[in-house]
């Protein structure tokens, strides 16, 4: 049976971007926000949480991370087998679950997983959804789609997988089947590599125009959404023109690409902090000097692209790419700092990680803002993030995490 709570005395930032409310009272009943006000009377059946001196916000949403990898499975180019595939499936699931809890501990109550090498993240999601274990809300894309020789074709050419994952695909028939397979396995979004990444600049466009059109058309026909890894101009433009719902990374945005994004209402998830982490801390995790230098080049370009997109009115969401390289799970809040560097106010950065993400994920009726009737996804922060956004980068400053009215962390 759910407990009912009265959270009293905090400065409330509701996620809509308006002025904070001091001395707020938020009443939580049956897992939902029942009433919001200032110095409200407290019903006798409610447990009081004294939040004086703290800031109350909506639970944060990270719209781009990878639970299939993390500090136990660092992604080091050229280091051998693809991440986790040397482990038993049971161990991979447990690692993914551990990473999910680190995100929850940092205040991120909803996660959009941006792709897996297997379907272990999907099993973590199902276990949480079925109440077998507790954890954050997970929006899964199951396995990401790539081409033969593409960004996710990680095996040496003389080896083949025997489990037939159907995520490396070529040509209209294979691509169509791959989309249908991932959705059949439970994918709520379909993720594909529109381009290569830091170390494969020859992949300016990975899937050809016909293949991209099939991915988008079939995903939308099945009432799902599609997002794409976009780090080079050519493939990014092709994916946006085909109608993808969100651009991930967008490391080489041009005026032409931004024009198309504005015209089509395409969302943008920049993931700046992962490039910053790779550039500034990657050497400590075994990344080469060359790789770290490339990451810095991409970071500088990405940062300028975010500034351009913001100025032009592109819809900007929030994702950290946690799990990849030096960007650890539980440090997702580093992305808030990057948004402020890109010209956002602290309040605008918070809105990106709450209301904007909920809107992009079609969850705004339930989460993303502190409003009466919505699920009680709430975090308490020790301090004022509007005065110092960096406090959100340290999970120790997150003193309470509530998801759907259940407290999972309370310091």
C-alpha positions in Angstrom: 0.0 0.0 0.0 1.4 3.4 -1.0 2.1 5.9 1.7 0.8 9.5 1.4 3.3 12.4 1.9 3.3 16.1 2.5 6.5 17.7 1.3 6.8 21.0 3.1 8.9 24.1 3.0 11.0 23.5 -0.2 11.5 26.0 -3.0 9.5 24.5 -5.8 10.7 24.5 -9.4 7.8 22.9 -11.2 9.5 22.2 -14.6 7.4 24.6 -16.6 10.0 27.4 -16.5 8.1 29.8 -14.3 9.2 31.5 -11.1 10.2 29.2 -8.2 7.7 29.1 -5.3 9.1 29.4 -1.8 7.7 27.6 1.3 5.8 25.2 -1.0 3.6 22.3 0.1 3.1 19.4 -2.2 0.7 16.7 -1.1 1.2 13.2 -2.6 -1.7 10.7 -2.4 -1.9 7.2 -4.0 1.3 7.8 -6.0 0.1 11.1 -7.6 0.3 14.8 -6.8 -2.9 15.6 -5.0 -2.4 19.3 -4.2 0.2 22.1 -4.5 0.2 25.3 -2.6 2.0 27.4 0.1 1.6 26.4 3.7 -1.3 24.1 3.0 -3.0 22.3 5.9 -1.6 18.7 6.3 -4.1 15.8 6.3 -3.7 13.6 9.3 -2.9 10.5 7.2 0.2 12.0 5.5 3.8 11.5 6.5 5.5 14.9 6.6 8.8 15.5 4.8 10.5 18.6 6.1 12.2 20.1 3.0 13.2 23.5 4.3 16.4 24.7 2.7 16.0 22.4 -0.2 14.7 22.6 -3.8 11.9 20.4 -5.0 11.9 19.5 -8.7 10.2 17.0 -11.1 12.1 13.7 -11.4 14.7 14.2 -14.1 14.6 12.4 -17.4 17.6 11.2 -19.3 16.6 10.7 -22.9 19.9 9.1 -24.1 22.0 6.6 -22.2 23.1 3.0 -22.5 22.4 0.5 -19.7 24.3 -2.2 -21.6 27.6 -0.5 -20.7 29.2 1.5 -17.9 32.2 1.7 -15.6 32.3 -2.2 -15.4 32.3 -2.4 -19.2 34.1 0.6 -20.6 33.8 1.1 -24.4 37.4 1.1 -25.5 37.9 1.1 -29.3 39.8 -1.9 -30.4 39.7 -3.6 -27.0 38.2 -7.0 -28.1 34.7 -8.4 -28.1 31.7 -6.0 -28.1 30.8 -4.9 -24.6 29.4 -7.5 -22.3 29.3 -10.3 -24.9 32.1 -12.2 -23.1 29.7 -12.3 -20.1 26.8 -14.7 -19.3 23.5 -13.1 -20.1 22.5 -13.2 -16.5 25.6 -11.2 -15.5 24.9 -8.6 -18.2 21.3 -8.1 -16.9 22.6 -7.6 -13.3 25.2 -5.1 -14.5 22.5 -3.2 -16.5 20.2 -3.2 -13.4 23.1 -1.8 -11.3 23.6 1.0 -13.8 19.8 1.7 -13.8 19.9 2.2 -10.0 22.8 4.6 -10.2 20.8 6.8 -12.5 17.8 6.6 -10.1 20.1 7.6 -7.2 21.1 10.7 -9.2 17.5 11.8 -9.5 16.7 10.4 -12.9 13.4 8.7 -12.5 12.9 8.0 -16.3 15.4 6.8 -18.8 15.3 6.4 -22.5 17.8 3.7 -23.3 19.4 4.5 -26.6 20.3 1.0 -27.7 21.9 -2.3 -26.6 24.1 -5.0 -28.2 21.7 -7.7 -26.9 18.2 -7.5 -25.2 19.4 -7.4 -21.6 18.2 -3.9 -21.0 14.7 -5.0 -22.1 14.8 -7.7 -19.4 15.7 -5.1 -16.8 12.8 -2.9 -18.0 10.4 -5.8 -17.8 11.5 -6.8 -14.3 10.9 -3.2 -13.1 7.6 -2.9 -14.9 6.4 -6.2 -13.4 7.4 -5.1 -9.9 10.0 -7.9 -9.5 12.6 -5.2 -8.6 12.4 -1.5 -8.1 14.1 1.0 -10.4 13.6 3.9 -12.8 11.0 4.0 -15.6 12.8 2.7 -18.7 11.8 3.5 -22.3 13.6 0.9 -24.3 14.8 0.8 -27.9 16.1 -2.8 -27.5 19.0 -3.3 -30.0 20.2 -0.5 -32.2 20.3 -0.9 -36.0 23.4 -0.8 -38.0 24.7 -1.9 -41.4 27.4 -4.5 -42.3 30.6 -2.7 -41.6 28.7 0.0 -39.8 29.2 1.7 -36.5 27.7 -1.2 -34.6 29.2 -4.0 -36.6 31.8 -4.7 -34.0 32.9 -8.3 -34.7 36.0 -9.1 -36.7 35.0 -10.0 -40.3 36.0 -13.6 -39.8 33.5 -14.1 -36.9 29.8 -14.4 -36.9 27.2 -14.3 -34.1 25.1 -17.5 -33.8 22.2 -15.9 -31.9 21.0 -14.0 -35.0 20.2 -10.6 -33.4 18.8 -9.1 -36.6 20.2 -5.6 -35.8 22.9 -5.4 -38.5 20.9 -5.2 -41.7 21.3 -4.2 -45.4 18.8 -3.5 -48.1 15.0 -3.0 -48.0 14.0 -6.5 -46.9 16.6 -6.9 -44.1 15.9 -3.3 -42.8 12.2 -3.8 -42.8 12.5 -7.1 -40.9 15.0 -5.6 -38.4 12.5 -2.8 -37.5 9.7 -5.2 -37.1 11.8 -7.5 -35.0 12.9 -4.9 -32.6 9.3 -3.6 -32.1 8.2 -7.2 -31.7 10.8 -7.6 -28.9 9.3 -4.6 -27.2 11.1 -1.5 -28.5 9.1 1.7 -27.8 11.6 3.7 -30.0 13.7 2.4 -32.8 17.3 3.5 -32.8 19.6 3.4 -35.9 23.0 4.8 -36.9 22.5 7.4 -39.5 26.3 8.1 -39.5 29.5 6.7 -38.0 31.1 8.2 -35.0 34.4 9.5 -33.6 36.6 6.8 -35.1 34.8 6.0 -38.4 34.7 9.2 -40.4 34.2 7.2 -43.6 30.6 6.6 -42.5 29.3 10.0 -43.4 26.0 8.3 -44.1 25.5 4.7 -42.9 22.1 3.6 -44.2 21.2 4.9 -47.7 18.2 7.1 -48.3 15.9 4.2 -49.2 16.8 2.2 -46.1 16.4 5.3 -43.9 13.0 5.9 -45.4 11.9 2.3 -44.6 13.1 2.6 -41.0 11.1 5.8 -40.4 8.0 4.7 -42.3 7.7 1.3 -40.8 8.4 2.6 -37.2 5.8 5.3 -37.6 3.3 2.8 -39.2 3.6 0.7 -36.0 2.9 3.8 -33.8 6.4 4.0 -32.5 9.1 6.7 -32.8 12.5 6.7 -34.3 15.8 8.3 -33.3 19.2 8.3 -34.9 22.9 8.6 -34.0 24.0 11.6 -36.0 27.6 12.8 -35.9 28.2 13.7 -39.6 26.4 16.1 -41.8 25.3 13.9 -44.7 23.6 11.2 -42.8 22.1 13.6 -40.3 20.4 15.6 -43.1 19.1 12.4 -44.8 17.7 11.2 -41.5 16.0 14.5 -40.7 14.5 14.8 -44.2 13.2 11.2 -43.8 11.2 12.3 -40.7 13.1 10.9 -37.7 11.7 12.1 -34.4 14.9 13.1 -32.7 18.5 13.8 -33.6 21.0 12.3 -31.2 24.4 14.0 -30.7 24.1 16.3 -33.8 27.8 16.9 -33.7 28.0 18.5 -37.1 24.9 20.6 -37.5 24.6 23.0 -40.4 22.2 25.8 -41.2 20.6 23.5 -43.8 20.1 20.7 -41.2 18.7 23.2 -38.7 16.3 24.6 -41.2 14.9 21.1 -41.8 14.7 20.4 -38.1 12.8 23.6 -37.4 10.4 23.0 -40.4 9.7 19.4 -39.3 9.7 19.9 -35.5 12.5 17.5 -35.0 13.8 17.1 -31.5 17.5 17.5 -30.7 19.4 15.6 -27.9 22.9 17.0 -27.9 24.7 14.7 -25.3 27.6 17.2 -24.8 28.9 15.8 -21.5 30.0 12.4 -23.0 32.3 14.2 -25.5 33.6 16.4 -22.7 34.2 13.4 -20.5 36.1 11.5 -23.3 38.2 14.6 -24.1 39.1 15.6 -20.6 39.1 12.2 -18.7 39.4 9.6 -21.4 43.1 9.0 -20.9 42.4 7.9 -17.3 40.1 5.2 -18.7 42.5 3.9 -21.4 41.4 5.9 -24.3 44.1 6.9 -26.8 45.5 10.4 -27.2 44.2 10.4 -30.7 40.7 9.4 -29.6 40.6 12.0 -26.9 41.7 14.7 -29.4 39.0 13.6 -31.8 36.4 13.8 -29.0 37.5 17.4 -28.3 37.1 18.3 -31.9 33.6 16.9 -31.9 32.8 18.5 -28.6 33.7 22.0 -29.9 31.6 21.4 -33.0 28.7 20.0 -31.0 28.7 23.0 -28.6 28.5 25.4 -31.4 25.7 23.4 -33.0 23.7 23.6 -29.7 24.1 27.3 -29.7 22.9 27.6 -33.3 19.9 25.3 -32.6 18.9 27.2 -29.5 19.0 30.5 -31.3 16.9 29.1 -34.2 14.2 27.6 -31.9 14.9 23.9 -32.4 13.2 21.8 -29.8 15.9 20.7 -27.4 15.7 17.8 -25.0 18.3 16.3 -22.6 20.5 13.2 -22.7 23.9 12.4 -21.2 25.0 9.3 -23.2 25.9 7.8 -19.8 27.6 4.5 -19.9 29.7 5.3 -22.9 33.5 5.7 -22.3 34.2 8.1 -19.4 30.7 9.3 -18.9 29.6 7.2 -15.9 26.1 6.3 -14.9 25.0 8.5 -12.0 26.9 11.5 -13.2 24.2 12.4 -15.8 23.8 15.8 -14.2 27.0 16.9 -15.8 24.9 17.6 -18.8 23.2 20.5 -17.0 26.6 22.2 -16.8 27.1 21.8 -20.5 23.7 23.4 -21.3 24.7 26.5 -19.3 28.0 26.6 -21.2 25.9 26.5 -24.4 24.0 29.6 -23.3 21.0 28.2 -21.5 19.9 29.6 -18.2 19.9 27.1 -15.3 16.1 27.1 -15.5 16.1 26.4 -19.2 18.4 23.5 -18.7 16.1 22.1 -16.0 13.1 22.4 -18.3 15.0 20.4 -21.0 15.5 17.5 -18.6 11.9 17.6 -17.3 9.1 19.1 -19.3 10.8 18.9 -22.7 11.9 15.3 -22.4 8.4 14.3 -21.2 6.9 16.0 -24.2 9.3 14.3 -26.6 8.5 10.9 -25.1 4.8 11.5 -25.2 4.7 11.3 -21.4 3.8 14.9 -20.5 0.3 14.0 -19.3 1.9 11.9 -16.6 5.4 13.2 -15.7 7.8 16.0 -16.4 6.3 18.8 -14.3 5.0 19.1 -10.8 1.2 19.5 -11.4 -1.9 18.2 -9.7 -2.9 14.8 -11.0 0.5 13.7 -12.4 2.5 10.9 -11.1 4.6 11.9 -8.1 8.1 11.7 -9.7 9.9 14.2 -7.5 13.5 15.0 -6.3 14.7 17.1 -3.5 18.1 18.9 -3.9 20.3 20.3 -1.2 20.8 23.8 -2.4 19.7 26.1 -5.2 20.4 24.8 -8.7 19.4 28.2 -10.2 22.3 29.8 -8.4 24.7 26.9 -9.0 23.6 24.4 -11.6 26.7 22.2 -10.9 25.0 20.8 -7.7 22.9 18.6 -9.9 26.0 16.9 -11.2 26.7 15.3 -7.8 24.3 12.6 -6.7 25.2 13.3 -3.1 23.3 16.6 -3.4 20.1 14.7 -4.4 18.6 14.0 -1.0 15.3 12.4 -2.0 14.1 10.5 -5.0 10.5 9.6 -5.4 9.0 7.7 -8.4 5.3 7.3 -8.7 4.9 8.2 -5.0 7.5 5.6 -3.8 10.6 6.9 -2.1 13.7 5.2 -3.3 16.3 7.5 -1.7 16.1 9.7 1.3 19.1 11.2 3.0 
